[in-house]
Amino acid sequence: MNSQWGLLMGQNNNKQINICFGCMEPLPTNRRICQKCGYDNSVAKNGFDILPEGTILNGKYLIGKVLGRGGFGVTYLGLDLTNQRRLAIKEYFPIEVSSRIPTTRDVIPMSGAQQDFEKGIVGFKSEADILSLFNSPYIVHVWDFFTEHGTAYIVMDYVKGNNLTSETKKTGGRISWQRMLELVKPLIFVLYNLHDDNLIHRDIKPDNMIVVKDGKNLEHMVLLDFGSARSYASDMSKKFTALVTPGFAPIEQYSSKSRQGPYTDVYSLCCTIYAAILGEKPPASTERLDRNASVKSLRSSGIDIPENIERALMHGMALNSSERTQTMKELYIEMFGEWPLDEAPEPEKLPKTVAPKNQTPAPDPNILYESAKMAMMTRTPDGYTKALGLLLRIPGWRSADMLADNCRQKLTEYGINYQQFDNKYYDAINKASMNNYDGYQMAVITLQQIPGWRDADELLSQYQNIITQQNRAYEHGKELMYRNDTGSLENAIKEFQTIPGWLDADELKEECRRKLAAPPEKPPVGGDKTENQEHTSVMVWIAVIVLLIIAILIIDYVVRKNGSIINLFYNDVVLPFLSLFF
């Protein structure tokens, strides 16, 4: 496809709008050379084996000029036709193992390289997943990932500015050490957070750093090209495929059998700082190992740099990884002194807190953060919804707020109104604040509709427990009430007082009070005995009769043993008396 400087663009008015492929700005119909950037749109400038200008990918991304090409892919200037936003679109196109069919534009692996090509696509997607989790002004942000033409594409922010190599040339081949340290200081924090998230960049070099200036002429650097970023936390002894840039890659990157870690990025960053200040890159680590090539001293080369800064850079460029600065935090302390980032106390030193009644303890923010990132990696509406719900529980935690914004944008693209989840969440809380049976029941029903949103699951469990506990108090109060004695009625009142407004607890409590205040009932005239008194009299008579029988048996035994006066008394008195009853 030849370059086309007239292209259907306006989806709102359905008119043909011309776009410059060099800057993605509107181009008058009768002009081919852009007055803003000077790009000649009448001639196809992308190479024969590269996507031509005007290609549309994934139904919405317009391809412009080539921004850069490396051994693993091509980066194009792009335009999102939906919102007219300029982007950078990176295509996976490893020139060593693949080629492009000109007629179809498809990228195909070379003979025998199918497996390597497919593994590369998996790694390419891993790069997209990693970058999509960060939203920082110092890291290029990824917006989309898709497959087309037999290969894969990453859609990311277009960062306008000069890379560090070009910026150095503009200033006479060197950058002052003061300016360089100001530019690189924020990147040390960014890389520290990357490493804390178990990621390493593995390709830090001047070409991957863009110097960006804002409207107030303030400048900062943006770190690009995480094509070699890999996870190493799951297995620190995992072997990596070497991907090196001589002069900036440490010796461990030249062997797939060597371990790599944060110290790998420390080496590359220190080499990058060194090269910008001196105006020449240090010897390749292989030359330092094989030929004993030495690294020039900055101070001996006429650079008026503080001794501690040079010492920190040299320590960070130590050839042996075990003798090198191990972390970005250590590098910062060696260069600038005290580490300014507050760190969370160790788990065993955390103060013990008691959770309020009916409330579950707050989960670990780090667990919520990691769970949210895992949910985002699914790249599904449910995944982004779950992730946003988790991230909203930890505002201010690391990059939680930025990731939450990313989730909101993704959900908006899916047409999901995440605000409805918040509306239900706060509606449930308001209903529960009524502190009565109906309120808690309605809150439970509402929370069951938004599982995973904020702390909806914990609130659901909490409210269900409240319902259970207060139902128990209500039933126990009724049981005590129907015993109808003073002690039971008083205890029933205490139970009902713990659950004001619960079902008819207030009415039952007042009924108990009325019973306690009522005068005791008088016995009926005529001395009729109550049921309990009659029962007691019967028991007394039975006891008397039993005792008489026992006494007679004893006397009878004694008479038989002795027939004296006792015998006479027994015959003349006792027996006649007993005859009255038997």
ZAFI-552200 format. One line per field, with one value per residue (C-alpha): residue number from 1; x, y, z. Coordinates in nm, 3 decimals. Example, Ala and Ser with C-alpha at 12.3 -4.5 7.8 and 13.67 -1.06 7.14 Angstrom:
<rs>
num: 1|2
X: 1.230|1.367
Y: -0.450|-0.106
Z: 0.780|0.714
</rs>
This chain:
<rs>
num: 1|2|3|4|5|6|7|8|9|10|11|12|13|14|15|16|17|18|19|20|21|22|23|24|25|26|27|28|29|30|31|32|33|34|35|36|37|38|39|40|41|42|43|44|45|46|47|48|49|50|51|52|53|54|55|56|57|58|59|60|61|62|63|64|65|66|67|68|69|70|71|72|73|74|75|76|77|78|79|80|81|82|83|84|85|86|87|88|89|90|91|92|93|94|95|96|97|98|99|100|101|102|103|104|105|106|107|108|109|110|111|112|113|114|115|116|117|118|119|120|121|122|123|124|125|126|127|128|129|130|131|132|133|134|135|136|137|138|139|140|141|142|143|144|145|146|147|148|149|150|151|152|153|154|155|156|157|158|159|160|161|162|163|164|165|166|167|168|169|170|171|172|173|174|175|176|177|178|179|180|181|182|183|184|185|186|187|188|189|190|191|192|193|194|195|196|197|198|199|200|201|202|203|204|205|206|207|208|209|210|211|212|213|214|215|216|217|218|219|220|221|222|223|224|225|226|227|228|229|230|231|232|233|234|235|236|237|238|239|240|241|242|243|244|245|246|247|248|249|250|251|252|253|254|255|256|257|258|259|260|261|262|263|264|265|266|267|268|269|270|271|272|273|274|275|276|277|278|279|280|281|282|283|284|285|286|287|288|289|290|291|292|293|294|295|296|297|298|299|300|301|302|303|304|305|306|307|308|309|310|311|312|313|314|315|316|317|318|319|320|321|322|323|324|325|326|327|328|329|330|331|332|333|334|335|336|337|338|339|340|341|342|343|344|345|346|347|348|349|350|351|352|353|354|355|356|357|358|359|360|361|362|363|364|365|366|367|368|369|370|371|372|373|374|375|376|377|378|379|380|381|382|383|384|385|386|387|388|389|390|391|392|393|394|395|396|397|398|399|400|401|402|403|404|405|406|407|408|409|410|411|412|413|414|415|416|417|418|419|420|421|422|423|424|425|426|427|428|429|430|431|432|433|434|435|436|437|438|439|440|441|442|443|444|445|446|447|448|449|450|451|452|453|454|455|456|457|458|459|460|461|462|463|464|465|466|467|468|469|470|471|472|473|474|475|476|477|478|479|480|481|482|483|484|485|486|487|488|489|490|491|492|493|494|495|496|497|498|499|500|501|502|503|504|505|506|507|508|509|510|511|512|513|514|515|516|517|518|519|520|521|522|523|524|525|526|527|528|529|530|531|532|533|534|535|536|537|538|539|540|541|542|543|544|545|546|547|548|549|550|551|552|553|554|555|556|557|558|559|560|561|562|563|564|565|566|567|568|569|570|571|572|573|574|575|576|577|578|579|580|581|582
X: 0.000|0.142|0.139|-0.200|-0.224|-0.602|-0.776|-1.126|-1.093|-1.387|-1.620|-1.838|-1.904|-1.814|-1.596|-1.259|-0.985|-0.621|-0.355|0.020|0.195|0.494|0.316|-0.048|-0.171|-0.450|-0.322|-0.504|-0.644|-0.436|-0.108|0.127|0.415|0.321|0.385|0.420|0.679|0.796|0.709|0.648|0.334|0.343|0.617|0.605|0.900|0.855|1.073|0.951|0.937|0.767|0.400|0.325|0.191|-0.186|-0.225|-0.503|-0.451|-0.714|-0.977|-0.878|-0.503|-0.355|0.010|0.242|0.617|0.871|1.006|1.268|1.371|1.573|1.654|1.325|1.070|0.957|0.802|0.563|0.398|0.027|-0.309|-0.610|-0.898|-1.148|-1.016|-0.760|-0.473|-0.116|0.046|0.353|0.278|0.542|0.535|0.700|0.920|1.249|1.454|1.673|1.388|1.105|1.014|0.713|0.497|0.464|0.119|-0.052|0.183|0.186|0.494|0.597|0.872|1.157|1.198|1.283|1.221|0.849|0.900|1.140|0.906|0.606|0.806|0.896|0.530|0.464|0.748|0.616|0.278|0.457|0.614|0.268|0.133|0.421|0.398|0.019|0.053|0.252|0.126|0.419|0.552|0.890|0.778|0.612|0.255|0.090|-0.274|-0.343|-0.213|-0.345|-0.241|-0.273|-0.082|0.062|0.239|0.169|0.145|0.177|0.005|0.174|0.209|0.396|0.674|0.795|1.152|1.515|1.672|1.969|2.212|2.072|2.045|2.413|2.512|2.312|2.520|2.861|2.889|2.854|2.594|2.692|2.695|2.455|2.193|2.242|2.188|1.872|1.739|1.824|1.722|1.348|1.441|1.620|1.291|1.104|1.352|1.341|0.964|1.006|1.250|1.020|0.754|0.998|1.080|1.406|1.447|1.768|1.818|1.890|2.091|2.088|1.876|1.599|1.580|1.379|1.436|1.094|1.035|0.706|0.555|0.758|1.080|1.120|1.259|1.253|1.341|1.110|1.231|1.141|1.162|1.102|1.137|1.372|1.188|1.130|1.002|1.269|1.107|0.951|1.290|1.598|1.810|1.602|1.819|1.764|1.835|2.114|2.014|2.301|2.408|2.791|2.914|2.596|2.529|2.696|2.891|2.608|2.393|2.633|2.552|2.211|2.332|2.409|2.177|2.042|1.874|1.845|2.224|2.199|2.003|2.235|2.529|2.348|2.221|2.565|2.718|2.453|2.522|2.897|2.868|2.655|2.891|3.216|3.091|3.196|3.066|3.274|3.444|3.218|3.215|3.354|3.656|3.707|3.703|3.903|4.145|4.149|4.026|3.998|3.723|3.853|3.824|3.587|3.785|4.113|3.946|3.879|3.520|3.473|3.242|3.224|3.437|3.148|2.944|3.230|3.291|2.922|2.927|3.241|3.094|2.781|2.995|3.192|3.250|3.176|2.808|2.880|3.113|2.868|2.603|2.311|2.002|1.879|1.829|2.196|2.298|2.084|2.228|2.585|2.518|2.282|2.286|1.972|1.700|1.391|1.119|0.932|0.924|0.663|0.775|0.862|0.557|0.678|0.719|0.372|0.163|-0.110|-0.457|-0.791|-1.057|-1.383|-1.673|-1.843|-1.565|-1.301|-0.936|-0.820|-0.627|-0.265|-0.245|0.035|-0.191|-0.467|-0.219|-0.072|-0.418|-0.530|-0.235|-0.307|-0.671|-0.566|-0.351|-0.663|-0.749|-1.121|-1.405|-1.444|-1.069|-1.058|-1.371|-1.223|-0.889|-1.054|-1.253|-0.932|-0.731|-0.999|-0.938|-0.574|-0.560|-0.209|-0.044|0.247|0.093|-0.258|-0.419|-0.259|-0.358|-0.712|-0.725|-0.610|-0.888|-1.146|-1.036|-1.048|-1.397|-1.512|-1.383|-1.585|-1.892|-1.911|-2.029|-1.816|-1.988|-2.292|-2.081|-1.993|-2.357|-2.464|-2.174|-2.261|-2.633|-2.568|-2.367|-2.645|-2.905|-2.692|-2.656|-3.028|-2.919|-3.239|-3.346|-3.482|-3.175|-2.926|-3.130|-3.146|-2.773|-2.695|-2.905|-2.730|-2.378|-2.444|-2.476|-2.120|-1.885|-1.521|-1.597|-1.401|-1.464|-1.814|-1.733|-1.617|-1.916|-2.148|-2.001|-2.010|-2.377|-2.478|-2.306|-2.490|-2.822|-2.740|-2.629|-2.921|-3.169|-3.026|-3.073|-3.430|-3.527|-3.360|-3.546|-3.880|-3.796|-3.719|-4.028|-4.268|-4.132|-4.326|-4.123|-3.951|-3.592|-3.673|-3.864|-3.574|-3.325|-3.558|-3.559|-3.176|-3.173|-3.425|-3.230|-2.927|-3.129|-3.338|-3.553|-3.497|-3.824|-4.071|-3.803|-3.908|-4.272|-4.174|-3.949|-4.237|-4.462|-4.207|-4.199|-4.578|-4.578|-4.319|-4.513|-4.850|-4.960|-4.944|-5.273|-5.461|-5.574|-5.954|-6.185|-6.260|-5.906|-5.893|-5.539|-5.342|-5.232|-4.882|-5.012|-5.239|-4.949|-4.740|-5.018|-5.049|-4.674|-4.685|-4.961|-4.777|-4.465|-4.664|-4.818|-4.481|-4.332|-4.624|-4.578|-4.211|-4.286|-4.541|-4.293|-4.036|-4.281|-4.403|-4.049|-3.988|-4.317|-4.231|-3.903|-4.051|-4.415|-4.419|-4.588|-4.493|-4.694|-4.992|-4.964|-4.944|-5.253|-5.473|-5.374|-5.190|-5.398|-5.736|-5.605|-5.486|-5.817|-5.977|-5.789|-5.753
Y: 0.000|0.338|0.635|0.803|1.159|1.157|0.922|0.873|0.996|1.192|0.945|1.222|1.408|1.123|1.351|1.278|1.445|1.444|1.353|1.401|1.069|1.252|1.424|1.304|1.660|1.761|1.826|2.050|1.855|2.042|2.001|1.707|1.858|1.929|2.288|2.189|1.912|1.925|1.562|1.481|1.270|1.215|0.953|0.625|0.641|0.326|0.042|-0.239|-0.484|-0.242|-0.154|0.133|0.467|0.470|0.112|0.071|-0.188|-0.343|-0.135|0.189|0.258|0.453|0.381|0.671|0.704|0.473|0.605|0.337|-0.014|-0.270|-0.634|-0.735|-0.497|-0.174|0.126|0.345|0.678|0.605|0.772|0.639|0.708|0.694|0.983|1.141|1.072|1.028|0.702|0.490|0.142|-0.125|-0.427|-0.757|-0.828|-1.004|-0.972|-1.273|-1.524|-1.372|-1.191|-1.010|-1.110|-0.784|-0.860|-0.947|-0.761|-1.075|-1.153|-1.517|-1.707|-1.848|-2.221|-2.392|-2.074|-2.119|-2.207|-1.919|-1.677|-1.784|-1.764|-1.410|-1.316|-1.449|-1.232|-0.938|-0.971|-0.995|-0.658|-0.511|-0.660|-0.517|-0.166|-0.153|-0.186|0.136|0.487|0.716|1.024|0.851|0.526|0.495|0.374|0.090|0.124|-0.180|-0.511|-0.711|-0.959|-0.907|-0.989|-1.299|-1.098|-0.880|-0.508|-0.289|0.051|0.299|0.669|0.871|1.048|1.356|1.458|1.371|1.053|1.095|1.020|1.306|1.537|1.478|1.567|1.890|2.001|1.944|1.571|1.599|1.677|1.842|1.604|1.832|1.820|1.448|1.365|1.576|1.392|1.047|1.088|1.017|0.715|0.561|0.565|0.424|0.140|0.076|0.027|-0.195|-0.412|-0.413|-0.553|-0.828|-0.683|-0.580|-0.370|-0.525|-0.273|0.065|0.280|0.638|0.542|0.423|0.748|1.041|1.392|1.561|1.931|2.076|2.416|2.574|2.446|2.195|1.863|1.500|1.167|0.890|0.531|0.337|-0.012|-0.275|-0.544|-0.741|-0.690|-1.026|-1.154|-1.311|-1.336|-1.679|-1.834|-1.621|-1.888|-1.873|-1.848|-1.560|-1.526|-1.270|-0.940|-0.696|-0.347|-0.328|-0.062|-0.067|-0.438|-0.607|-0.927|-1.147|-1.051|-1.214|-1.560|-1.725|-1.920|-1.619|-1.486|-1.135|-0.900|-0.534|-0.509|-0.570|-0.248|-0.069|-0.143|-0.020|0.298|0.388|0.329|0.554|0.834|0.790|0.805|1.121|1.304|1.195|1.198|0.839|0.507|0.281|-0.028|-0.328|-0.559|-0.838|-0.620|-0.541|-0.912|-1.046|-0.760|-0.602|-0.274|-0.006|0.248|0.605|0.816|1.110|1.337|1.245|1.328|1.685|1.638|1.838|1.586|1.524|1.234|1.049|1.063|0.917|0.653|0.556|0.528|0.314|0.092|0.052|-0.042|-0.312|-0.599|-0.875|-0.859|-0.968|-0.669|-0.424|-0.202|-0.441|-0.218|0.121|0.221|0.157|0.350|0.648|0.652|0.636|0.925|1.152|1.042|0.950|0.749|0.975|0.715|0.605|0.230|0.022|-0.129|-0.494|-0.718|-0.825|-0.460|-0.349|-0.235|-0.474|-0.337|-0.475|-0.480|-0.308|-0.530|-0.693|-0.574|-0.790|-0.673|-0.476|-0.697|-0.631|-0.346|-0.529|-0.833|-0.612|-0.440|-0.764|-0.919|-0.614|-0.641|-1.009|-0.926|-0.656|-0.903|-1.096|-0.796|-0.864|-0.642|-0.863|-0.844|-0.465|-0.437|-0.660|-0.478|-0.136|-0.255|-0.373|-0.061|0.172|0.015|0.128|0.489|0.630|0.286|0.284|0.325|0.213|0.543|0.538|0.177|0.261|0.534|0.280|0.042|0.320|0.398|0.032|-0.011|0.302|0.155|-0.159|0.056|-0.033|0.237|0.158|0.443|0.215|-0.018|0.272|0.380|0.035|0.018|0.344|0.269|-0.052|0.137|0.395|0.123|-0.054|0.275|0.251|-0.017|-0.216|-0.547|-0.408|-0.190|-0.474|-0.710|-0.458|-0.388|-0.759|-0.794|-0.494|-0.608|-0.951|-0.774|-0.628|-0.904|-0.795|-0.422|-0.225|-0.414|-0.530|-0.892|-0.801|-0.574|-0.849|-1.093|-0.827|-0.741|-1.108|-1.165|-0.867|-1.007|-1.347|-1.203|-0.965|-1.235|-1.447|-1.159|-1.109|-1.477|-1.506|-1.199|-1.349|-1.677|-1.494|-1.280|-1.574|-1.717|-1.434|-1.402|-1.086|-1.196|-1.324|-1.009|-0.788|-0.994|-0.982|-0.601|-0.602|-0.817|-0.597|-0.283|-0.412|-0.424|-0.106|-0.093|-0.462|-0.614|-0.547|-0.548|-0.202|-0.310|-0.631|-0.435|-0.204|-0.505|-0.650|-0.319|-0.312|-0.660|-0.560|-0.243|-0.421|-0.494|-0.860|-1.052|-1.117|-1.474|-1.536|-1.489|-1.813|-1.927|-2.141|-2.260|-2.211|-2.504|-2.489|-2.480|-2.780|-2.968|-2.890|-3.013|-3.347|-3.398|-3.322|-3.579|-3.845|-3.777|-3.803|-4.137|-4.279|-4.174|-4.334|-4.662|-4.662|-4.584|-4.871|-5.114|-5.009|-5.034|-5.371|-5.496|-5.364|-5.518|-5.854|-5.834|-5.711|-5.781|-5.538|-5.202|-5.119|-5.414|-5.300|-4.943|-5.078|-5.295|-5.050|-4.716|-4.743|-5.015|-4.851|-4.522|-4.683|-4.859|-4.521|-4.488|-4.844
Z: 0.000|-0.102|0.127|0.129|0.248|0.221|0.461|0.603|0.959|1.095|1.261|1.400|1.075|0.838|0.627|0.470|0.673|0.567|0.821|0.813|0.873|1.016|1.306|1.286|1.260|1.016|0.664|0.411|0.114|-0.140|0.046|0.067|0.262|0.623|0.723|1.088|1.065|0.700|0.635|0.265|0.255|-0.121|-0.101|0.093|0.332|0.537|0.408|0.185|0.473|0.711|0.739|0.497|0.615|0.624|0.744|0.999|1.273|1.497|1.321|1.493|1.494|1.201|1.121|1.041|1.003|1.162|1.494|1.538|1.448|1.639|1.622|1.780|1.638|1.475|1.647|1.448|1.510|1.543|1.586|1.774|1.538|1.824|2.030|1.792|2.031|1.910|2.013|1.961|1.824|1.865|1.635|1.723|1.420|1.507|1.191|1.269|1.277|1.072|0.750|0.606|0.309|0.108|-0.035|0.293|0.533|0.748|0.955|0.931|1.114|0.913|0.867|1.195|1.398|1.471|1.838|1.902|1.726|1.934|2.257|2.160|2.124|2.473|2.603|2.400|2.569|2.903|2.828|2.764|3.087|3.287|3.148|3.172|3.550|3.584|3.531|3.600|3.418|3.414|3.245|2.906|2.961|2.765|2.662|2.449|2.319|2.023|1.757|1.384|1.063|1.228|1.497|1.803|1.873|2.181|2.187|2.420|2.486|2.229|2.416|2.234|2.302|2.240|2.363|2.591|2.308|2.096|2.395|2.473|2.117|2.140|2.439|2.285|2.358|2.735|2.998|3.324|3.618|3.809|3.532|3.476|3.842|3.854|3.549|3.677|4.042|3.980|3.767|4.064|4.256|3.954|3.915|4.289|4.263|3.957|4.146|4.447|4.213|4.112|3.769|3.606|3.294|3.157|2.876|3.035|2.793|2.656|2.354|2.587|2.784|2.644|2.779|2.797|2.861|2.982|2.917|3.197|3.042|3.325|3.212|3.315|3.160|3.051|3.046|2.731|2.585|2.846|2.581|2.801|3.130|3.297|3.626|3.841|4.185|4.139|4.076|4.132|3.965|3.647|3.337|3.098|2.731|2.690|2.534|2.550|2.452|2.464|2.702|2.910|2.974|3.274|3.230|3.361|3.063|2.821|2.954|2.966|3.268|3.486|3.751|3.713|3.952|4.058|4.048|3.670|3.625|3.870|3.637|3.324|3.492|3.628|3.284|3.130|3.379|3.328|2.947|2.950|3.185|3.018|2.660|2.589|2.704|2.926|2.779|2.725|3.025|2.805|2.719|3.084|3.160|2.865|2.799|3.141|2.991|3.256|3.320|3.308|3.617|3.569|3.799|3.627|3.293|3.405|3.527|3.846|4.006|4.382|4.493|4.657|4.332|4.127|4.392|4.383|4.002|4.004|4.274|4.063|3.760|3.940|3.698|3.947|4.043|4.399|4.447|4.293|4.450|4.491|4.491|4.372|4.733|4.809|4.496|4.599|4.951|4.817|4.577|4.769|5.133|5.326|5.152|5.142|5.089|5.400|5.435|5.612|5.943|5.956|6.017|6.360|6.462|6.358|6.657|6.752|6.701|6.809|6.542|6.639|6.733|6.435|6.203|6.038|6.048|5.742|5.498|5.408|5.150|4.971|4.924|4.784|4.552|4.417|4.378|4.180|3.944|3.886|3.811|3.563|3.374|3.269|3.047|3.091|3.217|3.525|3.589|3.568|3.783|4.051|4.035|4.070|4.370|4.537|4.451|4.588|4.928|4.939|4.815|4.818|4.835|4.591|4.243|4.347|4.247|3.903|3.844|3.953|3.689|3.431|3.536|3.511|3.158|3.056|3.203|3.024|2.698|2.770|2.828|3.197|3.435|3.738|3.924|3.959|4.173|4.402|4.417|4.536|4.779|4.953|4.934|5.129|5.391|5.429|5.471|5.732|5.921|6.001|6.250|6.224|6.079|5.753|5.695|5.742|5.527|5.241|5.280|5.253|4.938|4.779|4.869|4.720|4.383|4.393|4.513|4.531|4.510|4.767|5.096|4.996|5.083|5.434|5.491|5.369|5.619|5.894|5.836|5.818|6.153|6.301|6.180|6.334|6.669|6.704|6.609|6.891|7.137|7.015|7.050|7.391|7.513|7.407|7.582|7.907|7.875|7.870|8.196|8.357|8.677|8.793|8.724|8.375|8.282|8.395|8.190|7.889|7.911|7.908|7.592|7.412|7.508|7.316|6.991|6.974|6.664|6.590|6.467|6.758|7.033|7.155|7.193|7.376|7.611|7.707|7.761|8.004|8.193|8.218|8.368|8.627|8.719|8.759|9.129|9.237|9.214|9.550|9.636|9.602|9.911|10.100|10.148|9.835|9.790|9.479|9.273|9.418|9.777|9.716|9.570|9.884|10.124|9.951|9.980|10.357|10.424|10.231|10.439|10.768|10.672|10.570|10.904|11.097|10.918|10.999|11.364|11.387|11.243|11.499|11.790|11.673|11.673|12.026|12.164|12.032|12.214|12.544|12.658|12.958|12.994|12.640|12.524|12.730|12.593|12.249|12.279|12.474|12.316|11.986|11.825|11.904|11.765|11.444|11.405|11.352|11.023|10.899
</rs>
